[in-house]
Amino acid sequence: MKTQTIALIAGALFASSAIAADDAAMNATTPAQTTESSAPAAQAPAPTGTIARSAFTTEIENREPVNTVTKLDTDEHKIYYFTELKGMEGQQVTHRWEHNGKVMAEVPFQVGGPRWRVYSSKQLENDWTGEWKVSVVDGNGSTLGVNTFTYVKAPDTQAPATDMNKAPMNQETAPADTKTQ
C-alpha cells in the first residue's frame, strides 16, 4: 500500500497530464491510507496589503465615515468602525470588538477588490463605559491595526432649579465696598 501511495504522489508531482488520474486514485484510498503521506502540509499564503485608513464614526454616508470619534457619550448608542484596505483582494479580515479587554464581537469580511472599504457597528449599552478597541485581524490571526475610543457617561443636561444670579431670600447682603462691624 505504501508503494502505491508513493507512486501516486510521485506521479502527481512529475506528470502534469496524470494529475487528474492520480487525484482520483488517491481519493479512492481508505482512511488509514490517507494519513500516510510524505508530502509537506500546504501552508496558507502570507497575507499582503495594508490598512490605508481606519476610524470610529457615528455615521457612514456613501461608504465613508462622516466624522472621527475618540470619545463618545452614553447619549449615543451606536458607533461604527470603518476600514479602508489596499492590496488585500481575496483575503479575509475581521473586526474584533473588545470592551475593557473582553471580546464582545468579531465581524469577518471577505475582501473583494484591490481597494476595499468595510465597516462594522456596535449597539452600545449605557453601562458599557470604558475603553473600547477594534483590532483588524487577517486570516492568519495577525493584527494589522488597532483603534480605540472611550465610552463615557453623558453629563447631566438638566438646569439647576434655582436661579444662580439671585441671592436666596432671608439672607442679608452688603455691597462689596462697604465694611460691616
N, C-alpha and C positions, 0 to 999 in steps of 0.2 A: 504494500500500500504506500509506504514512504517513497519508493522508487517512482510509482505512478504520479504522486503529488509533486515530487521534484521535477519529473519530466514535464508535467503540465505547467509548472511555474516557469521552467526554462523555455518551454515553447511559447508561453505568453510574453516572455521578455525578449526573445530573439526573433520571433517570426511574426511580423505585424499582420500578415494575412491569416495567421492561425489564432489570433487573439480571440475572436468570437467563438471559435470551436473550443478552445481551451477554457474560456469562461463558462461555457455551457457544461463542459465536463467537470469543472471544479464545483459548479453549483449542484451537481448530481452526487457529490460525495456525502458521506454520513457525517453527523455532527462530531463524532470523535476525530474524523479526519480533518475537519476544518480548523481544529485547534492546533494542529501541527503545521507550522509554516516557517520557512527560513527567510522570507521577505520581511524587511523592516516595516514597522507600522507607519502609515501615512500621517504626516503632521499637517495641522491646519496652516494655511498660509499666514505669514505675518501681516498684521493689519497695516494699512497705509493710510495716508491722508492726515488732515488737521481739522481742528475747530477754528473756523475763521472768526466767529462771533458767538457770544452766549450772554444771556441776561435774564433776570427775573423782570416781569412786567405785569401790569394789571389788566392788559388787554392786547389782543392780536388783531391787526387790521391788514388785509391783503398779504397775509403770511409774514408780517413784520411786527415787531414789538412797538407799542406806542410810547413807552417810557421805560426807564430803568429804575428798579426798586432795590434798595438795600435795607430798608426798614419799612414795615407795614403795620398799621394799627389794626386792632381787633374789630374795628367798624367795617373793615374789608374782609371778605371771607373767601375770595378766590384769587389765586395767583397762578401765573403761567411761567414756564421756563422754556425759553427759546434758544435754539442752537442752529447755527449755520455750519454745515460740514463741507469740506472740499477734498476731492480725491479719494472718497471712500465708497464709491459706487459698488454695489453688490455685497457690502458688508452689513453686519447688524451692529447697532449701538443701542444702549439702554440708558434712560434717565433713571438714576437711583435716588429717590427722595428720602432724606433722613431728617428726623427731628430729635435734637439733643442726643445724637449718636445712635438712635434706633431707626432701622429701615422701616419706612412707612409705605412705600410703593416702589415698584420697578416697572417702567414702561419701555418695552422694546420697540425698535424701529428698524425696518429694512431700508437701507439707503438705495435709492433708485436712480441716482444720476451723479455726475461729477460735482455739481453744486446742489446741495440738498438742505432745505430748511425744514426743521421739525420743531414741534413744541408739545409739551405735556402740561397738565394743570393739576392743581390740588385744591380741593374744597377744605378750608381750614375751620376748625372749631375754636371757640373763644378761649378755651383753656389750653390750647396748644402753643402757648407763648414760649419764647426762647429762640435758640438758633436753629435754622433750617439750612440744609445743604443739599444740593443736587450734584451728583457726580455723573459725568458722561463716561460710560464704560464700553469698551469694544467687545467683540465676540470672543476674545480670549480672556476676558475678565480684567484687562488692564485699564486703569483710569487715565482717560485722555485729558480731562479738565474738571474743575470744581468751582462752583459759585455758592455763596451763602447770602442769606438775608436774616434779619431779626424780626420776629413777630412779637409786638408789644401791646400791652393793654392800652386801649384808646383812652385819652384823657377825658375827664368828665366835662361835658359841654353845658351843664346847667348853670345859669347865672345865680349868684347868691340871692337870698330872699330879701336882704336889706340893702338900702341904697348906701354905699360906702362914702358918698360925698357929704352926707348929713350926719351930724353928731347925734348920738342917741338921746332920746328925751330923758329928762330928770338928771342931766349931768351939766354942771356949770362949766362954761368955757370962758377963758380970758384971752384978750388979744395977745399976740406974741410979744409985742413990745411993752407990755405992762408988767410991772412987778407986783407980786402979792406978798403980804407978810402975815 
